């Protein structure tokens, strides 16, 4: 089965997802800085116009769906957050899962690109 976007877009998105998982501190810091910048921008006339134009748009709805699919919703807005609590919660939840061994195998398969061993 061919991947959407010829595979190139999926590859970029997977790399983004891996960056989050491999470097949660840097990802959290970058996310907090982007949120702060966005909050400042929306107070400007240009930012307010963009907010009004995008509010309730299909682009924003699709963006939220993609954001969640990439696990970017693990990030927290608070700039003082070092490691997002949702990131740690996901680790603890996985560690206590009765299917942990299968989950670890699947994660290794995804990391190596061997998807036919998925649970």
PAVEX-153339 format. One record per atom (N, C-alpha, C, CB): x, y, z; residue in one letter. Coordinates in steps of 0.1 Angstrom, whole numbers, padded with zeros to 4 digits, always signed. Each point is the difference from the previous one (the first is absolute). Last residue first. Glycine has a CB too. Example, Ala and Ser with C-alpha at 12.3 -4.5 7.8 and 13.67 -1.06 7.14 Angstrom:
// PAVEX-153339
+0128-0022+0071s
+0009+0011+0000s
-0008+0011+0008s
+0012-0006-0022s
-0009-0051+0021a
-0009+0012+0000a
+0009+0012+0000a
-0019-0012+0012a
This chain:
// PAVEX-153339
+0017-0057+0166x
-0010-0008+0007x
-0014+0002-0006x
+0014+0001+0021x
+0032+0003-0051x
-0009+0007+0009x
-0010-0008+0007x
+0003+0020-0014x
+0033-0029-0020x
+0000-0006+0013x
-0009+0007+0010x
+0023-0008-0005x
-0014+0023-0040x
-0008-0012-0001x
+0000-0008+0013x
+0005-0001-0024x
+0020+0043+0013x
-0014+0002+0005x
-0007-0013+0000x
+0000+0023-0008x
+0050-0002+0007x
-0005-0013-0002x
-0014-0001+0006x
+0023-0010+0001x
+0010+0047+0002x
-0008+0000-0012x
-0006-0013-0004x
+0015+0018-0008x
+0010-0002+0048x
+0009-0006-0010x
-0008+0000-0014x
+0012-0014+0018x
-0034+0031+0021x
+0013+0007-0001x
+0009-0005-0011x
-0001+0004+0025x
-0040-0026-0016x
-0002+0014-0006x
+0013+0007-0001x
-0023+0001+0010x
+0024-0042+0012x
-0003-0002-0014x
-0002+0013-0007x
-0010-0022+0005x
+0016+0023+0041x
+0013-0003-0006x
-0003-0002-0015x
+0009-0011+0021x
-0047+0017+0005x
+0008+0013-0001x
+0014-0003-0006x
-0012+0008+0021x
-0015-0045-0013x
-0006+0008-0011x
+0008+0013-0001x
-0023-0010+0005x
+0035-0019+0029x
+0003-0006-0013x
-0005+0009-0011x
-0001-0023+0010x
-0011+0035+0033x
+0014+0003-0002x
+0004-0006-0013x
+0004+0000+0025x
-0048-0010-0012x
+0002+0015-0003x
+0014+0003-0003x
-0019+0005+0015x
+0009-0048+0000x
-0004+0002-0014x
+0001+0014-0004x
-0016-0019+0003x
+0026+0009+0042x
+0010-0006-0009x
-0004+0002-0015x
+0005-0017+0018x
-0035+0033+0016x
+0012+0008-0002x
+0010-0007-0009x
-0004+0009+0023x
-0044-0017-0007x
+0005-0003-0013x
+0013+0007-0003x
-0024-0002-0007x
-0001+0007+0048x
+0003-0015-0001x
+0005-0004-0014x
-0018-0003+0017x
+0027+0052+0007x
-0009-0007-0009x
+0003-0015+0000x
-0003+0021-0014x
+0027+0016+0036x
-0009-0008+0008x
-0010-0008-0008x
+0003+0017+0018x
+0029+0012-0038x
+0008-0009+0008x
-0009-0009+0009x
+0018+0018+0000x
-0037+0017-0027x
+0005-0011-0008x
+0007-0010+0008x
+0002+0016-0019x
-0017+0022+0041x
-0011-0008-0005x
+0004-0012-0008x
-0014+0021+0000x
+0046+0011+0013x
-0004-0008+0012x
-0012-0009-0004x
+0008+0018+0015x
+0008+0012-0048x
+0010-0010+0003x
-0004-0009+0012x
+0017+0016-0008x
-0045+0020-0003x
+0000-0010-0011x
+0010-0011+0003x
-0008+0018-0016x
+0008+0019+0045x
-0012-0008+0002x
-0001-0011-0011x
-0011+0020+0011x
+0045+0013-0016x
+0003-0010+0011x
-0012-0009+0003x
+0016+0017+0010x
-0024+0016-0041x
+0011-0008-0005x
+0004-0011+0010x
+0009+0019-0014x
-0039+0015+0026x
-0007-0010-0008x
+0010-0009-0006x
-0018+0016-0005x
+0033+0020+0030x
-0005-0010+0009x
-0007-0011-0009x
-0003+0017+0019x
+0045+0013-0037x
-0015+0001+0001x
-0005-0012+0008x
-0001+0011-0022x
+0047+0012+0031x
-0004-0012-0008x
-0015+0000+0001x
+0021-0013+0004x
-0004+0053+0011x
+0012-0006-0005x
-0003-0012-0009x
+0013+0008+0020x
-0041+0039-0007x
-0001-0015-0001x
+0013-0005-0005x
-0025+0001-0003x
+0013+0046+0007x
+0008-0006+0010x
+0000-0015+0001x
-0005+0021+0013x
-0021+0006-0044x
+0014+0001-0004x
+0009-0006+0011x
-0005+0020-0013x
-0047-0033-0001x
+0007+0007+0011x
+0015-0001-0003x
-0018-0006+0016x
-0016-0017-0043x
+0002+0014-0003x
+0010+0007+0010x
-0023+0000-0010x
+0025-0053-0005x
-0007+0009+0009x
+0003+0015-0003x
-0001-0019+0017x
+0003-0033-0044x
+0006+0012+0004x
-0009+0009+0008x
+0015-0001-0020x
-0028-0040-0002x
+0007-0003+0012x
+0006+0013+0006x
+0004-0024-0008x
-0026+0021-0034x
-0009+0004+0011x
+0006-0004+0013x
-0020-0002-0015x
+0038-0011-0027x
+0005+0013+0004x
-0009+0006+0011x
+0008+0004-0023x
-0010-0047-0003x
+0003+0000+0014x
+0005+0014+0005x
+0005-0025-0001x
-0023+0012-0043x
+0015+0000+0001x
+0004+0000+0014x
+0001+0012-0021x
-0047-0010+0010x
+0005-0012-0006x
+0015-0001+0002x
-0019+0000-0016x
-0003+0039+0030x
-0003-0011+0009x
+0006-0013-0006x
-0021+0012+0008x
+0024+0026-0035x
+0008+0003+0012x
-0002-0012+0010x
-0003+0025-0004x
-0024-0025-0035x
+0014-0004-0003x
+0009+0002+0012x
-0003+0006-0024x
-0041+0009+0028x
+0000-0014-0002x
+0014-0006-0002x
-0024+0002-0009x
+0018+0045+0010x
-0002-0006+0014x
+0000-0015-0001x
-0013+0020+0007x
+0014+0003-0047x
+0012+0002+0007x
+0000-0006+0014x
+0004+0021-0013x
-0043-0019-0013x
+0009-0010-0006x
+0013+0000+0008x
-0011+0001-0023x
-0020+0033+0033x
-0005-0013+0004x
+0009-0012-0004x
-0023+0009-0001x
+0033+0035-0014x
+0003-0002+0014x
-0005-0013+0005x
-0001+0025+0003x
-0008-0015-0047x
+0014-0001+0001x
+0004-0002+0015x
+0003+0015-0020x
-0048-0006+0008x
+0004-0014-0003x
+0015-0002+0002x
-0020-0002-0016x
-0003+0043+0043x
+0003-0004-0014x
+0003-0015-0001x
+0008+0023-0005x
-0018+0008+0044x
-0010-0009-0004x
+0002-0005-0014x
-0015+0012+0014x
+0044+0028-0004x
-0009-0005+0010x
-0011-0008-0006x
+0005+0020+0014x
+0028+0006-0038x
+0003-0014+0002x
-0010-0007+0010x
+0024+0004-0006x
-0025+0044-0005x
-0001-0008-0013x
+0001-0015+0002x
+0011+0020-0011x
-0005+0010+0048x
-0014+0000-0004x
-0001-0008-0013x
-0003+0023+0010x
+0046-0018+0006x
-0008-0008+0010x
-0014-0001-0005x
+0015+0007+0019x
+0014+0021-0042x
+0003-0014-0003x
-0009-0009+0009x
+0024+0006-0007x
-0026+0040+0015x
-0006-0003-0013x
+0002-0015-0004x
+0004+0024-0007x
+0018-0007+0045x
-0015-0001+0003x
-0007-0004-0013x
+0002+0017+0019x
+0044-0008-0022x
-0003-0013+0007x
-0014-0002+0003x
+0022+0002+0010x
-0008+0039-0029x
+0001-0010-0010x
-0003-0014+0007x
+0018+0014-0012x
-0019+0024+0040x
-0010+0000-0009x
+0001-0011-0011x
-0002+0025+0004x
+0023-0035+0044x
+0002+0010-0011x
-0012+0000-0009x
+0026-0003+0002x
-0021-0029+0033x
-0004+0013+0006x
+0002+0012-0010x
+0006-0009+0023x
+0006-0037-0031x
-0014+0001-0001x
-0005+0014+0006x
-0002-0025+0001x
+0049+0011+0001x
-0005+0004-0014x
-0014+0002+0000x
+0018-0013-0009x
+0001-0003+0049x
+0003+0014-0002x
-0005+0005-0014x
+0021-0003+0015x
-0027-0042-0004x
-0009+0008+0009x
+0004+0015-0002x
-0002-0019+0017x
+0028-0012-0039x
-0013+0000-0006x
-0009+0009+0008x
+0003-0023-0009x
+0040+0014+0026x
+0001+0009-0012x
-0014+0002-0007x
+0024-0008-0004x
-0020-0023+0040x
+0002+0014+0005x
+0000+0010-0012x
+0013-0009+0020x
-0014-0037-0030x
-0013+0004+0006x
+0001+0015+0004x
-0005-0024+0008x
+0044+0004-0024x
-0009+0003-0011x
-0014+0004+0006x
+0012-0017-0014x
+0021+0004+0045x
+0004+0012-0006x
-0009+0004-0012x
+0023-0005+0006x
-0030-0036+0016x
-0003+0011+0009x
+0004+0013-0006x
+0004-0015+0019x
+0008-0023-0043x
-0014+0001+0000x
-0004+0012+0009x
-0003-0025-0004x
+0048+0012+0004x
-0004+0007-0013x
-0015+0002-0001x
+0020-0011-0011x
-0003-0012+0049x
+0005+0013+0000x
-0004+0008-0013x
+0019-0008+0014x
-0029-0038-0011x
-0008+0007+0010x
+0004+0015+0000x
-0003-0021+0014x
+0029-0008-0040x
-0013+0001-0006x
-0009+0009+0009x
+0002-0022-0012x
+0040+0009+0029x
+0001+0011-0011x
-0013+0002-0006x
+0023-0007-0004x
-0022-0027+0036x
+0003+0013+0006x
+0001+0011-0010x
+0012-0012+0018x
-0019-0033-0032x
-0012+0006+0005x
+0003+0013+0007x
-0009-0022+0004x
+0031-0011-0039x
+0005+0012+0006x
-0012+0008+0006x
+0019+0001-0016x
-0025-0044-0006x
+0014-0001+0004x
+0005+0012+0008x
+0003-0014-0021x
-0048+0013+0005x
+0002-0011+0009x
+0015-0002+0004x
-0020-0011-0010x
+0007+0045-0021x
-0007+0002+0012x
+0003-0011+0011x
-0019+0011-0013x
+0036-0016-0030x
+0007+0011+0007x
-0007+0002+0013x
+0007+0011-0022x
-0028-0041-0007x
+0012-0006+0007x
+0008+0011+0007x
+0001-0018-0017x
-0038+0032-0009x
-0005-0008+0011x
+0012-0006+0008x
-0021-0005-0013x
+0031+0027-0027x
-0005+0010+0010x
-0004-0007+0013x
-0007+0015-0019x
+0018-0042-0018x
+0012+0006+0006x
-0004+0010+0011x
+0012-0003-0022x
-0047-0015-0003x
+0006-0010+0009x
+0012+0005+0007x
-0009-0018-0015x
-0010+0044-0018x
-0009+0000+0012x
+0005-0010+0010x
-0019+0007-0014x
+0040-0005-0028x
+0003+0012+0007x
-0008+0000+0013x
+0004+0013-0022x
-0012-0048-0007x
+0013-0001+0005x
+0004+0012+0009x
+0006-0014-0020x
-0047+0014-0004x
+0000-0009+0011x
+0013-0002+0007x
-0019-0012-0011x
+0017+0036-0029x
-0006+0008+0011x
-0001-0009+0012x
-0013+0014-0017x
+0030-0035-0021x
+0009+0011+0004x
-0006+0008+0012x
+0009+0002-0023x
-0033-0037-0001x
+0009-0005+0010x
+0009+0011+0006x
+0000-0022-0011x
-0036+0027-0023x
+0012-0007-0005x
+0010-0004+0010x
-0003+0013-0020x
-0040+0007+0030x
+0010+0010-0003x
+0013-0007-0006x
-0009+0014+0018x
-0020-0048+0008x
-0005+0014-0005x
+0012+0009-0002x
-0022-0003+0012x
+0031-0050-0017x
-0003+0010+0011x
-0005+0013-0006x
+0018-0011+0014x
-0025-0041-0034x
+0008+0013-0001x
-0004+0010+0011x
+0002-0004-0025x
-0004-0052+0024x
-0008+0012+0000x
+0009+0012+0000x
-0018-0012+0012x
